[in-house]
Structure formats: structure tokens, C-alpha cells
């Protein structure tokens, strides 16, 4: 397996963590009965950290399909090199750093880290389109 595919797999682990974090906090807030039920009644609003983790998860899910597609296209086309490696590393590491920054409510640095993840995605696309 290529390094790029391995980094994609680790990104999927991150996605699972980002699903579990807010859902665990939300269960603590609403109680297991509510989460196990049909959730027809209105739930109390999430606490700020839970809401931020939910938004961080949604943010990951906006770019994850693009990242996965880019990595898979690189693999199928045999496009591997410095750009794809740097791109994958930047994307994954920035996405990892992004979670605690968002959870802590740190606005500007969080956005800069998000931009690094997008730059990683762009590097992979540059490698694909210049191959």
C-alpha cells in the first residue's frame, strides 16, 4: 500500500474520532434514553464545545470526499511523488490540529490551519493535473 493510501486510511480513523467525540458529548447532554429513542421531541441545544465539535466534523466531511477522490485517482493513475506525499501529510496533520483548535474556540489560527489542509489538497491536485 502506498503512503498516500495509508494516510487516507488514517484520515478515515480521524473521521471516526470526529463522529464519536460530539456524539459522546451529546449523549452526556441529552441522556442515553433520548439518543436511543426516535428523537421526536426537541432536545436541548448542545453545549458550545459539543456544537463546535459538530461543526468541525461537518467541516471535515466537506473536504474528505475531495481528498479521498484525489488520493484514489493518484493511486489508480500511478501518480506518486513529493507533491502527493506533501499534500497528504499536510491535509491529515492540519485536519488533526484543526479539531482541538475548533473545540477550544480559537478562531484565526483555526482558519489558518484549515487553509493548510486545503493547500495539501491543492498539492495533490497539482500533481494529478500536471502528470
ABEGO torsion letter per residue (X at the ends): XBAAAAAAAAAAAAAAAAAAAAAAAAAAAAEAAAAABAGABBBBBBBAAAAAAAAAAAAAAAAAAAAAAAAAAAAAAGBBEAAAAAAAAAAAAAAAAAAAAAAAGBAAAAAAAAAAAAAAAAAAAAAAAAX
